[in-house]
Amino acid sequence: MTRSDSEVIHECLNKFIDYANALKDDGIDPKIVSHAMMCASTVYSTYALAGNDGCLTDTGQDQLVGVYKQELQRIQAAKKNNQA
């Protein structure tokens, strides 16, 4: 990943978090906001990988779950390191 890709990812991430916080501030439970964001992410990931009318194979689904798991593990490790 190039530095510019990383910067764009960080910018998008911050926009998603800002919007999620705005929804929370409007009185929506953060767990509901989180669930909606997860659902939106899976819908958009399917579109990005398989197109508007496509769907992921079982193998494609497993690969996407693996990517989510890696990202979750990376975030959790970073959070643990900040608490030490």
PyMOL Python script that loads the backbone (N, CA, C, O; Angstrom):
from pymol import cmd

cmd.read_pdbstr("""\
ATOM      1  N   MET A   1       0.852  -1.176   0.000  1.00  0.00           N
ATOM      2  CA  MET A   1       0.000   0.000   0.000  1.00  0.00           C
ATOM      3  C   MET A   1       0.897   1.238   0.000  1.00  0.00           C
ATOM      4  O   MET A   1       1.825   1.352   0.801  1.00  0.00           O
ATOM      5  N   THR A   2       0.609   2.130  -0.885  1.00  0.00           N
ATOM      6  CA  THR A   2       1.386   3.365  -0.938  1.00  0.00           C
ATOM      7  C   THR A   2       0.946   4.298   0.182  1.00  0.00           C
ATOM      8  O   THR A   2      -0.123   4.124   0.767  1.00  0.00           O
ATOM      9  N   ARG A   3       1.758   5.259   0.463  1.00  0.00           N
ATOM     10  CA  ARG A   3       1.444   6.242   1.517  1.00  0.00           C
ATOM     11  C   ARG A   3       0.142   6.966   1.192  1.00  0.00           C
ATOM     12  O   ARG A   3      -0.670   7.200   2.086  1.00  0.00           O
ATOM     13  N   SER A   4      -0.065   7.314  -0.040  1.00  0.00           N
ATOM     14  CA  SER A   4      -1.298   8.019  -0.394  1.00  0.00           C
ATOM     15  C   SER A   4      -2.528   7.148  -0.146  1.00  0.00           C
ATOM     16  O   SER A   4      -3.565   7.662   0.273  1.00  0.00           O
ATOM     17  N   ASP A   5      -2.432   5.839  -0.396  1.00  0.00           N
ATOM     18  CA  ASP A   5      -3.544   4.940  -0.077  1.00  0.00           C
ATOM     19  C   ASP A   5      -3.809   4.946   1.425  1.00  0.00           C
ATOM     20  O   ASP A   5      -4.959   4.996   1.862  1.00  0.00           O
ATOM     21  N   SER A   6      -2.750   4.896   2.198  1.00  0.00           N
ATOM     22  CA  SER A   6      -2.876   4.907   3.656  1.00  0.00           C
ATOM     23  C   SER A   6      -3.536   6.195   4.144  1.00  0.00           C
ATOM     24  O   SER A   6      -4.382   6.170   5.038  1.00  0.00           O
ATOM     25  N   GLU A   7      -3.147   7.302   3.557  1.00  0.00           N
ATOM     26  CA  GLU A   7      -3.746   8.588   3.927  1.00  0.00           C
ATOM     27  C   GLU A   7      -5.230   8.631   3.582  1.00  0.00           C
ATOM     28  O   GLU A   7      -6.038   9.133   4.362  1.00  0.00           O
ATOM     29  N   VAL A   8      -5.583   8.110   2.427  1.00  0.00           N
ATOM     30  CA  VAL A   8      -6.987   8.091   2.008  1.00  0.00           C
ATOM     31  C   VAL A   8      -7.786   7.177   2.932  1.00  0.00           C
ATOM     32  O   VAL A   8      -8.898   7.524   3.329  1.00  0.00           O
ATOM     33  N   ILE A   9      -7.244   6.033   3.273  1.00  0.00           N
ATOM     34  CA  ILE A   9      -7.925   5.117   4.191  1.00  0.00           C
ATOM     35  C   ILE A   9      -8.161   5.804   5.526  1.00  0.00           C
ATOM     36  O   ILE A   9      -9.258   5.724   6.079  1.00  0.00           O
ATOM     37  N   HIS A  10      -7.150   6.475   6.046  1.00  0.00           N
ATOM     38  CA  HIS A  10      -7.274   7.164   7.331  1.00  0.00           C
ATOM     39  C   HIS A  10      -8.342   8.268   7.254  1.00  0.00           C
ATOM     40  O   HIS A  10      -9.132   8.437   8.184  1.00  0.00           O
ATOM     41  N   GLU A  11      -8.361   9.003   6.161  1.00  0.00           N
ATOM     42  CA  GLU A  11      -9.364  10.058   5.976  1.00  0.00           C
ATOM     43  C   GLU A  11     -10.775   9.469   5.938  1.00  0.00           C
ATOM     44  O   GLU A  11     -11.685   9.987   6.586  1.00  0.00           O
ATOM     45  N   CYS A  12     -10.953   8.394   5.182  1.00  0.00           N
ATOM     46  CA  CYS A  12     -12.268   7.743   5.112  1.00  0.00           C
ATOM     47  C   CYS A  12     -12.667   7.197   6.475  1.00  0.00           C
ATOM     48  O   CYS A  12     -13.813   7.357   6.896  1.00  0.00           O
ATOM     49  N   LEU A  13     -11.744   6.560   7.160  1.00  0.00           N
ATOM     50  CA  LEU A  13     -12.000   6.025   8.489  1.00  0.00           C
ATOM     51  C   LEU A  13     -12.510   7.120   9.421  1.00  0.00           C
ATOM     52  O   LEU A  13     -13.494   6.928  10.135  1.00  0.00           O
ATOM     53  N   ASN A  14     -11.839   8.262   9.411  1.00  0.00           N
ATOM     54  CA  ASN A  14     -12.261   9.368  10.274  1.00  0.00           C
ATOM     55  C   ASN A  14     -13.652   9.879   9.917  1.00  0.00           C
ATOM     56  O   ASN A  14     -14.422  10.247  10.804  1.00  0.00           O
ATOM     57  N   LYS A  15     -13.983   9.904   8.624  1.00  0.00           N
ATOM     58  CA  LYS A  15     -15.322  10.336   8.212  1.00  0.00           C
ATOM     59  C   LYS A  15     -16.386   9.356   8.700  1.00  0.00           C
ATOM     60  O   LYS A  15     -17.449   9.773   9.157  1.00  0.00           O
ATOM     61  N   PHE A  16     -16.108   8.067   8.606  1.00  0.00           N
ATOM     62  CA  PHE A  16     -17.056   7.064   9.099  1.00  0.00           C
ATOM     63  C   PHE A  16     -17.256   7.197  10.604  1.00  0.00           C
ATOM     64  O   PHE A  16     -18.384   7.132  11.091  1.00  0.00           O
ATOM     65  N   ILE A  17     -16.167   7.381  11.338  1.00  0.00           N
ATOM     66  CA  ILE A  17     -16.255   7.535  12.791  1.00  0.00           C
ATOM     67  C   ILE A  17     -17.015   8.819  13.137  1.00  0.00           C
ATOM     68  O   ILE A  17     -17.850   8.820  14.041  1.00  0.00           O
ATOM     69  N   ASP A  18     -16.732   9.893  12.433  1.00  0.00           N
ATOM     70  CA  ASP A  18     -17.453  11.149  12.679  1.00  0.00           C
ATOM     71  C   ASP A  18     -18.959  10.966  12.471  1.00  0.00           C
ATOM     72  O   ASP A  18     -19.766  11.446  13.266  1.00  0.00           O
ATOM     73  N   TYR A  19     -19.322  10.271  11.402  1.00  0.00           N
ATOM     74  CA  TYR A  19     -20.745  10.057  11.128  1.00  0.00           C
ATOM     75  C   TYR A  19     -21.370   9.153  12.190  1.00  0.00           C
ATOM     76  O   TYR A  19     -22.491   9.398  12.635  1.00  0.00           O
ATOM     77  N   ALA A  20     -20.644   8.111  12.594  1.00  0.00           N
ATOM     78  CA  ALA A  20     -21.144   7.220  13.640  1.00  0.00           C
ATOM     79  C   ALA A  20     -21.359   7.998  14.941  1.00  0.00           C
ATOM     80  O   ALA A  20     -22.359   7.794  15.629  1.00  0.00           O
ATOM     81  N   ASN A  21     -20.433   8.876  15.271  1.00  0.00           N
ATOM     82  CA  ASN A  21     -20.591   9.690  16.476  1.00  0.00           C
ATOM     83  C   ASN A  21     -21.770  10.639  16.362  1.00  0.00           C
ATOM     84  O   ASN A  21     -22.457  10.892  17.352  1.00  0.00           O
ATOM     85  N   ALA A  22     -22.015  11.169  15.170  1.00  0.00           N
ATOM     86  CA  ALA A  22     -23.174  12.042  14.966  1.00  0.00           C
ATOM     87  C   ALA A  22     -24.470  11.261  15.181  1.00  0.00           C
ATOM     88  O   ALA A  22     -25.411  11.778  15.784  1.00  0.00           O
ATOM     89  N   LEU A  23     -24.527  10.028  14.697  1.00  0.00           N
ATOM     90  CA  LEU A  23     -25.705   9.189  14.919  1.00  0.00           C
ATOM     91  C   LEU A  23     -25.891   8.906  16.409  1.00  0.00           C
ATOM     92  O   LEU A  23     -27.008   8.948  16.923  1.00  0.00           O
ATOM     93  N   LYS A  24     -24.794   8.620  17.088  1.00  0.00           N
ATOM     94  CA  LYS A  24     -24.835   8.391  18.536  1.00  0.00           C
ATOM     95  C   LYS A  24     -25.341   9.644  19.243  1.00  0.00           C
ATOM     96  O   LYS A  24     -26.179   9.562  20.142  1.00  0.00           O
ATOM     97  N   ASP A  25     -24.831  10.795  18.835  1.00  0.00           N
ATOM     98  CA  ASP A  25     -25.241  12.064  19.439  1.00  0.00           C
ATOM     99  C   ASP A  25     -26.717  12.375  19.167  1.00  0.00           C
ATOM    100  O   ASP A  25     -27.338  13.139  19.905  1.00  0.00           O
ATOM    101  N   ASP A  26     -27.271  11.786  18.113  1.00  0.00           N
ATOM    102  CA  ASP A  26     -28.700  11.939  17.811  1.00  0.00           C
ATOM    103  C   ASP A  26     -29.556  10.964  18.624  1.00  0.00           C
ATOM    104  O   ASP A  26     -30.774  10.911  18.455  1.00  0.00           O
ATOM    105  N   GLY A  27     -28.917  10.199  19.499  1.00  0.00           N
ATOM    106  CA  GLY A  27     -29.650   9.324  20.401  1.00  0.00           C
ATOM    107  C   GLY A  27     -29.708   7.863  20.013  1.00  0.00           C
ATOM    108  O   GLY A  27     -30.410   7.083  20.657  1.00  0.00           O
ATOM    109  N   ILE A  28     -28.991   7.476  18.984  1.00  0.00           N
ATOM    110  CA  ILE A  28     -28.986   6.068  18.589  1.00  0.00           C
ATOM    111  C   ILE A  28     -27.908   5.338  19.401  1.00  0.00           C
ATOM    112  O   ILE A  28     -26.770   5.795  19.508  1.00  0.00           O
ATOM    113  N   ASP A  29     -28.296   4.210  19.960  1.00  0.00           N
ATOM    114  CA  ASP A  29     -27.379   3.398  20.770  1.00  0.00           C
ATOM    115  C   ASP A  29     -26.127   3.047  19.953  1.00  0.00           C
ATOM    116  O   ASP A  29     -26.245   2.610  18.809  1.00  0.00           O
ATOM    117  N   PRO A  30     -24.933   3.232  20.527  1.00  0.00           N
ATOM    118  CA  PRO A  30     -23.700   2.914  19.791  1.00  0.00           C
ATOM    119  C   PRO A  30     -23.652   1.477  19.270  1.00  0.00           C
ATOM    120  O   PRO A  30     -23.056   1.226  18.223  1.00  0.00           O
ATOM    121  N   LYS A  31     -24.267   0.535  19.981  1.00  0.00           N
ATOM    122  CA  LYS A  31     -24.289  -0.853  19.492  1.00  0.00           C
ATOM    123  C   LYS A  31     -25.100  -0.967  18.205  1.00  0.00           C
ATOM    124  O   LYS A  31     -24.746  -1.735  17.311  1.00  0.00           O
ATOM    125  N   ILE A  32     -26.187  -0.203  18.111  1.00  0.00           N
ATOM    126  CA  ILE A  32     -27.000  -0.196  16.895  1.00  0.00           C
ATOM    127  C   ILE A  32     -26.218   0.465  15.760  1.00  0.00           C
ATOM    128  O   ILE A  32     -26.218  -0.025  14.631  1.00  0.00           O
ATOM    129  N   VAL A  33     -25.554   1.576  16.064  1.00  0.00           N
ATOM    130  CA  VAL A  33     -24.730   2.263  15.062  1.00  0.00           C
ATOM    131  C   VAL A  33     -23.645   1.319  14.560  1.00  0.00           C
ATOM    132  O   VAL A  33     -23.410   1.221  13.356  1.00  0.00           O
ATOM    133  N   SER A  34     -22.988   0.629  15.478  1.00  0.00           N
ATOM    134  CA  SER A  34     -21.929  -0.311  15.104  1.00  0.00           C
ATOM    135  C   SER A  34     -22.470  -1.415  14.203  1.00  0.00           C
ATOM    136  O   SER A  34     -21.853  -1.761  13.195  1.00  0.00           O
ATOM    137  N   HIS A  35     -23.616  -1.960  14.567  1.00  0.00           N
ATOM    138  CA  HIS A  35     -24.209  -3.027  13.760  1.00  0.00           C
ATOM    139  C   HIS A  35     -24.550  -2.524  12.358  1.00  0.00           C
ATOM    140  O   HIS A  35     -24.294  -3.208  11.367  1.00  0.00           O
ATOM    141  N   ALA A  36     -25.126  -1.328  12.284  1.00  0.00           N
ATOM    142  CA  ALA A  36     -25.460  -0.754  10.976  1.00  0.00           C
ATOM    143  C   ALA A  36     -24.214  -0.523  10.135  1.00  0.00           C
ATOM    144  O   ALA A  36     -24.219  -0.773   8.930  1.00  0.00           O
ATOM    145  N   MET A  37     -23.137  -0.042  10.773  1.00  0.00           N
ATOM    146  CA  MET A  37     -21.885   0.171  10.037  1.00  0.00           C
ATOM    147  C   MET A  37     -21.331  -1.155   9.524  1.00  0.00           C
ATOM    148  O   MET A  37     -20.833  -1.230   8.400  1.00  0.00           O
ATOM    149  N   MET A  38     -21.417  -2.200  10.346  1.00  0.00           N
ATOM    150  CA  MET A  38     -20.940  -3.510   9.926  1.00  0.00           C
ATOM    151  C   MET A  38     -21.754  -4.011   8.734  1.00  0.00           C
ATOM    152  O   MET A  38     -21.199  -4.525   7.762  1.00  0.00           O
ATOM    153  N   CYS A  39     -23.075  -3.855   8.820  1.00  0.00           N
ATOM    154  CA  CYS A  39     -23.932  -4.278   7.704  1.00  0.00           C
ATOM    155  C   CYS A  39     -23.596  -3.503   6.433  1.00  0.00           C
ATOM    156  O   CYS A  39     -23.493  -4.083   5.353  1.00  0.00           O
ATOM    157  N   ALA A  40     -23.427  -2.197   6.568  1.00  0.00           N
ATOM    158  CA  ALA A  40     -23.075  -1.372   5.409  1.00  0.00           C
ATOM    159  C   ALA A  40     -21.730  -1.807   4.828  1.00  0.00           C
ATOM    160  O   ALA A  40     -21.563  -1.860   3.610  1.00  0.00           O
ATOM    161  N   SER A  41     -20.790  -2.113   5.691  1.00  0.00           N
ATOM    162  CA  SER A  41     -19.474  -2.545   5.225  1.00  0.00           C
ATOM    163  C   SER A  41     -19.555  -3.853   4.448  1.00  0.00           C
ATOM    164  O   SER A  41     -18.888  -4.011   3.425  1.00  0.00           O
ATOM    165  N   THR A  42     -20.364  -4.787   4.924  1.00  0.00           N
ATOM    166  CA  THR A  42     -20.474  -6.056   4.196  1.00  0.00           C
ATOM    167  C   THR A  42     -21.175  -5.875   2.858  1.00  0.00           C
ATOM    168  O   THR A  42     -20.802  -6.507   1.869  1.00  0.00           O
ATOM    169  N   VAL A  43     -22.193  -5.013   2.821  1.00  0.00           N
ATOM    170  CA  VAL A  43     -22.882  -4.736   1.550  1.00  0.00           C
ATOM    171  C   VAL A  43     -21.905  -4.085   0.569  1.00  0.00           C
ATOM    172  O   VAL A  43     -21.820  -4.486  -0.591  1.00  0.00           O
ATOM    173  N   TYR A  44     -21.172  -3.079   1.045  1.00  0.00           N
ATOM    174  CA  TYR A  44     -20.262  -2.370   0.152  1.00  0.00           C
ATOM    175  C   TYR A  44     -19.085  -3.248  -0.265  1.00  0.00           C
ATOM    176  O   TYR A  44     -18.634  -3.176  -1.408  1.00  0.00           O
ATOM    177  N   SER A  45     -18.591  -4.067   0.645  1.00  0.00           N
ATOM    178  CA  SER A  45     -17.489  -4.977   0.306  1.00  0.00           C
ATOM    179  C   SER A  45     -17.922  -5.964  -0.768  1.00  0.00           C
ATOM    180  O   SER A  45     -17.156  -6.263  -1.685  1.00  0.00           O
ATOM    181  N   THR A  46     -19.145  -6.469  -0.661  1.00  0.00           N
ATOM    182  CA  THR A  46     -19.655  -7.377  -1.689  1.00  0.00           C
ATOM    183  C   THR A  46     -19.705  -6.663  -3.036  1.00  0.00           C
ATOM    184  O   THR A  46     -19.298  -7.223  -4.054  1.00  0.00           O
ATOM    185  N   TYR A  47     -20.202  -5.433  -3.042  1.00  0.00           N
ATOM    186  CA  TYR A  47     -20.238  -4.642  -4.275  1.00  0.00           C
ATOM    187  C   TYR A  47     -18.829  -4.418  -4.826  1.00  0.00           C
ATOM    188  O   TYR A  47     -18.595  -4.596  -6.022  1.00  0.00           O
ATOM    189  N   ALA A  48     -17.890  -4.028  -3.958  1.00  0.00           N
ATOM    190  CA  ALA A  48     -16.525  -3.722  -4.407  1.00  0.00           C
ATOM    191  C   ALA A  48     -15.833  -4.947  -4.991  1.00  0.00           C
ATOM    192  O   ALA A  48     -15.045  -4.829  -5.929  1.00  0.00           O
ATOM    193  N   LEU A  49     -16.124  -6.117  -4.442  1.00  0.00           N
ATOM    194  CA  LEU A  49     -15.442  -7.331  -4.883  1.00  0.00           C
ATOM    195  C   LEU A  49     -16.180  -8.090  -5.981  1.00  0.00           C
ATOM    196  O   LEU A  49     -15.548  -8.749  -6.807  1.00  0.00           O
ATOM    197  N   ALA A  50     -17.510  -8.005  -6.000  1.00  0.00           N
ATOM    198  CA  ALA A  50     -18.278  -8.835  -6.931  1.00  0.00           C
ATOM    199  C   ALA A  50     -19.137  -8.032  -7.900  1.00  0.00           C
ATOM    200  O   ALA A  50     -19.782  -8.606  -8.777  1.00  0.00           O
ATOM    201  N   GLY A  51     -19.151  -6.724  -7.753  1.00  0.00           N
ATOM    202  CA  GLY A  51     -19.969  -5.914  -8.639  1.00  0.00           C
ATOM    203  C   GLY A  51     -21.369  -5.732  -8.094  1.00  0.00           C
ATOM    204  O   GLY A  51     -21.745  -6.337  -7.090  1.00  0.00           O
ATOM    205  N   ASN A  52     -22.127  -4.901  -8.761  1.00  0.00           N
ATOM    206  CA  ASN A  52     -23.458  -4.526  -8.282  1.00  0.00           C
ATOM    207  C   ASN A  52     -24.434  -5.690  -8.278  1.00  0.00           C
ATOM    208  O   ASN A  52     -25.296  -5.765  -7.402  1.00  0.00           O
ATOM    209  N   ASP A  53     -24.317  -6.593  -9.234  1.00  0.00           N
ATOM    210  CA  ASP A  53     -25.255  -7.709  -9.335  1.00  0.00           C
ATOM    211  C   ASP A  53     -24.665  -9.038  -8.907  1.00  0.00           C
ATOM    212  O   ASP A  53     -25.334 -10.069  -8.986  1.00  0.00           O
ATOM    213  N   GLY A  54     -23.405  -9.027  -8.449  1.00  0.00           N
ATOM    214  CA  GLY A  54     -22.736 -10.265  -8.091  1.00  0.00           C
ATOM    215  C   GLY A  54     -22.836 -10.597  -6.620  1.00  0.00           C
ATOM    216  O   GLY A  54     -23.357  -9.821  -5.820  1.00  0.00           O
ATOM    217  N   CYS A  55     -22.331 -11.760  -6.283  1.00  0.00           N
ATOM    218  CA  CYS A  55     -22.243 -12.173  -4.883  1.00  0.00           C
ATOM    219  C   CYS A  55     -20.927 -12.931  -4.706  1.00  0.00           C
ATOM    220  O   CYS A  55     -20.314 -13.380  -5.675  1.00  0.00           O
ATOM    221  N   LEU A  56     -20.517 -13.059  -3.466  1.00  0.00           N
ATOM    222  CA  LEU A  56     -19.259 -13.727  -3.168  1.00  0.00           C
ATOM    223  C   LEU A  56     -19.462 -15.236  -3.067  1.00  0.00           C
ATOM    224  O   LEU A  56     -20.486 -15.699  -2.565  1.00  0.00           O
ATOM    225  N   THR A  57     -18.493 -15.988  -3.540  1.00  0.00           N
ATOM    226  CA  THR A  57     -18.505 -17.435  -3.338  1.00  0.00           C
ATOM    227  C   THR A  57     -18.230 -17.722  -1.864  1.00  0.00           C
ATOM    228  O   THR A  57     -17.873 -16.815  -1.112  1.00  0.00           O
ATOM    229  N   ASP A  58     -18.392 -18.960  -1.454  1.00  0.00           N
ATOM    230  CA  ASP A  58     -18.064 -19.333  -0.073  1.00  0.00           C
ATOM    231  C   ASP A  58     -16.603 -19.016   0.232  1.00  0.00           C
ATOM    232  O   ASP A  58     -16.282 -18.534   1.318  1.00  0.00           O
ATOM    233  N   THR A  59     -15.726 -19.286  -0.719  1.00  0.00           N
ATOM    234  CA  THR A  59     -14.305 -18.986  -0.533  1.00  0.00           C
ATOM    235  C   THR A  59     -14.085 -17.487  -0.419  1.00  0.00           C
ATOM    236  O   THR A  59     -13.297 -17.044   0.417  1.00  0.00           O
ATOM    237  N   GLY A  60     -14.765 -16.700  -1.242  1.00  0.00           N
ATOM    238  CA  GLY A  60     -14.662 -15.250  -1.175  1.00  0.00           C
ATOM    239  C   GLY A  60     -15.155 -14.714   0.160  1.00  0.00           C
ATOM    240  O   GLY A  60     -14.565 -13.794   0.725  1.00  0.00           O
ATOM    241  N   GLN A  61     -16.240 -15.295   0.661  1.00  0.00           N
ATOM    242  CA  GLN A  61     -16.750 -14.902   1.970  1.00  0.00           C
ATOM    243  C   GLN A  61     -15.730 -15.205   3.061  1.00  0.00           C
ATOM    244  O   GLN A  61     -15.499 -14.385   3.951  1.00  0.00           O
ATOM    245  N   ASP A  62     -15.120 -16.387   2.988  1.00  0.00           N
ATOM    246  CA  ASP A  62     -14.106 -16.770   3.980  1.00  0.00           C
ATOM    247  C   ASP A  62     -12.910 -15.827   3.925  1.00  0.00           C
ATOM    248  O   ASP A  62     -12.355 -15.459   4.960  1.00  0.00           O
ATOM    249  N   GLN A  63     -12.515 -15.437   2.714  1.00  0.00           N
ATOM    250  CA  GLN A  63     -11.386 -14.516   2.577  1.00  0.00           C
ATOM    251  C   GLN A  63     -11.733 -13.152   3.170  1.00  0.00           C
ATOM    252  O   GLN A  63     -10.899 -12.546   3.843  1.00  0.00           O
ATOM    253  N   LEU A  64     -12.944 -12.663   2.931  1.00  0.00           N
ATOM    254  CA  LEU A  64     -13.357 -11.371   3.478  1.00  0.00           C
ATOM    255  C   LEU A  64     -13.428 -11.428   5.005  1.00  0.00           C
ATOM    256  O   LEU A  64     -13.004 -10.490   5.679  1.00  0.00           O
ATOM    257  N   VAL A  65     -13.956 -12.514   5.548  1.00  0.00           N
ATOM    258  CA  VAL A  65     -13.982 -12.687   7.002  1.00  0.00           C
ATOM    259  C   VAL A  65     -12.556 -12.662   7.550  1.00  0.00           C
ATOM    260  O   VAL A  65     -12.310 -12.087   8.611  1.00  0.00           O
ATOM    261  N   GLY A  66     -11.628 -13.275   6.843  1.00  0.00           N
ATOM    262  CA  GLY A  66     -10.227 -13.268   7.260  1.00  0.00           C
ATOM    263  C   GLY A  66      -9.646 -11.861   7.299  1.00  0.00           C
ATOM    264  O   GLY A  66      -8.889 -11.524   8.209  1.00  0.00           O
ATOM    265  N   VAL A  67      -9.995 -11.049   6.325  1.00  0.00           N
ATOM    266  CA  VAL A  67      -9.521  -9.660   6.292  1.00  0.00           C
ATOM    267  C   VAL A  67     -10.099  -8.885   7.475  1.00  0.00           C
ATOM    268  O   VAL A  67      -9.381  -8.133   8.135  1.00  0.00           O
ATOM    269  N   TYR A  68     -11.397  -9.066   7.748  1.00  0.00           N
ATOM    270  CA  TYR A  68     -12.017  -8.408   8.906  1.00  0.00           C
ATOM    271  C   TYR A  68     -11.325  -8.851  10.192  1.00  0.00           C
ATOM    272  O   TYR A  68     -11.031  -8.028  11.059  1.00  0.00           O
ATOM    273  N   LYS A  69     -11.067 -10.141  10.313  1.00  0.00           N
ATOM    274  CA  LYS A  69     -10.426 -10.672  11.525  1.00  0.00           C
ATOM    275  C   LYS A  69      -9.035 -10.081  11.706  1.00  0.00           C
ATOM    276  O   LYS A  69      -8.671  -9.692  12.816  1.00  0.00           O
ATOM    277  N   GLN A  70      -8.253 -10.006  10.633  1.00  0.00           N
ATOM    278  CA  GLN A  70      -6.910  -9.421  10.712  1.00  0.00           C
ATOM    279  C   GLN A  70      -6.973  -7.969  11.172  1.00  0.00           C
ATOM    280  O   GLN A  70      -6.176  -7.547  12.009  1.00  0.00           O
ATOM    281  N   GLU A  71      -7.904  -7.217  10.636  1.00  0.00           N
ATOM    282  CA  GLU A  71      -8.026  -5.807  11.011  1.00  0.00           C
ATOM    283  C   GLU A  71      -8.451  -5.671  12.473  1.00  0.00           C
ATOM    284  O   GLU A  71      -7.933  -4.822  13.198  1.00  0.00           O
ATOM    285  N   LEU A  72      -9.387  -6.504  12.898  1.00  0.00           N
ATOM    286  CA  LEU A  72      -9.818  -6.490  14.290  1.00  0.00           C
ATOM    287  C   LEU A  72      -8.646  -6.820  15.216  1.00  0.00           C
ATOM    288  O   LEU A  72      -8.464  -6.167  16.243  1.00  0.00           O
ATOM    289  N   GLN A  73      -7.861  -7.822  14.861  1.00  0.00           N
ATOM    290  CA  GLN A  73      -6.699  -8.192  15.673  1.00  0.00           C
ATOM    291  C   GLN A  73      -5.665  -7.072  15.713  1.00  0.00           C
ATOM    292  O   GLN A  73      -5.061  -6.822  16.756  1.00  0.00           O
ATOM    293  N   ARG A  74      -5.462  -6.404  14.597  1.00  0.00           N
ATOM    294  CA  ARG A  74      -4.503  -5.298  14.546  1.00  0.00           C
ATOM    295  C   ARG A  74      -4.956  -4.156  15.456  1.00  0.00           C
ATOM    296  O   ARG A  74      -4.153  -3.595  16.201  1.00  0.00           O
ATOM    297  N   ILE A  75      -6.244  -3.816  15.395  1.00  0.00           N
ATOM    298  CA  ILE A  75      -6.779  -2.733  16.224  1.00  0.00           C
ATOM    299  C   ILE A  75      -6.697  -3.103  17.703  1.00  0.00           C
ATOM    300  O   ILE A  75      -6.313  -2.275  18.528  1.00  0.00           O
ATOM    301  N   GLN A  76      -7.056  -4.339  18.040  1.00  0.00           N
ATOM    302  CA  GLN A  76      -7.025  -4.760  19.440  1.00  0.00           C
ATOM    303  C   GLN A  76      -5.595  -4.764  19.984  1.00  0.00           C
ATOM    304  O   GLN A  76      -5.369  -4.372  21.128  1.00  0.00           O
ATOM    305  N   ALA A  77      -4.635  -5.200  19.178  1.00  0.00           N
ATOM    306  CA  ALA A  77      -3.232  -5.186  19.615  1.00  0.00           C
ATOM    307  C   ALA A  77      -2.758  -3.756  19.853  1.00  0.00           C
ATOM    308  O   ALA A  77      -2.042  -3.489  20.818  1.00  0.00           O
ATOM    309  N   ALA A  78      -3.154  -2.842  18.977  1.00  0.00           N
ATOM    310  CA  ALA A  78      -2.763  -1.443  19.148  1.00  0.00           C
ATOM    311  C   ALA A  78      -3.367  -0.870  20.424  1.00  0.00           C
ATOM    312  O   ALA A  78      -2.704  -0.131  21.153  1.00  0.00           O
ATOM    313  N   LYS A  79      -4.633  -1.212  20.695  1.00  0.00           N
ATOM    314  CA  LYS A  79      -5.295  -0.725  21.909  1.00  0.00           C
ATOM    315  C   LYS A  79      -4.599  -1.280  23.153  1.00  0.00           C
ATOM    316  O   LYS A  79      -4.399  -0.553  24.126  1.00  0.00           O
ATOM    317  N   LYS A  80      -4.232  -2.562  23.127  1.00  0.00           N
ATOM    318  CA  LYS A  80      -3.537  -3.169  24.264  1.00  0.00           C
ATOM    319  C   LYS A  80      -2.182  -2.514  24.491  1.00  0.00           C
ATOM    320  O   LYS A  80      -1.789  -2.283  25.635  1.00  0.00           O
ATOM    321  N   ASN A  81      -1.467  -2.213  23.417  1.00  0.00           N
ATOM    322  CA  ASN A  81      -0.150  -1.577  23.534  1.00  0.00           C
ATOM    323  C   ASN A  81      -0.263  -0.178  24.110  1.00  0.00           C
ATOM    324  O   ASN A  81       0.636   0.266  24.824  1.00  0.00           O
ATOM    325  N   ASN A  82      -1.333   0.518  23.821  1.00  0.00           N
ATOM    326  CA  ASN A  82      -1.540   1.876  24.348  1.00  0.00           C
ATOM    327  C   ASN A  82      -1.916   1.856  25.833  1.00  0.00           C
ATOM    328  O   ASN A  82      -1.743   2.856  26.529  1.00  0.00           O
ATOM    329  N   GLN A  83      -2.429   0.723  26.316  1.00  0.00           N
ATOM    330  CA  GLN A  83      -2.819   0.621  27.716  1.00  0.00           C
ATOM    331  C   GLN A  83      -1.653   0.211  28.608  1.00  0.00           C
ATOM    332  O   GLN A  83      -1.714   0.379  29.825  1.00  0.00           O
ATOM    333  N   ALA A  84      -0.610  -0.318  28.020  1.00  0.00           N
ATOM    334  CA  ALA A  84       0.519  -0.831  28.818  1.00  0.00           C
ATOM    335  C   ALA A  84       1.353   0.288  29.407  1.00  0.00           C
ATOM    336  O   ALA A  84       2.335   0.026  30.101  1.00  0.00           O
TER     337      ALA A  84
END
""", "prot")
cmd.dss("prot")
cmd.show_as("cartoon", "prot")
cmd.util.cbc("prot")
cmd.orient("prot")
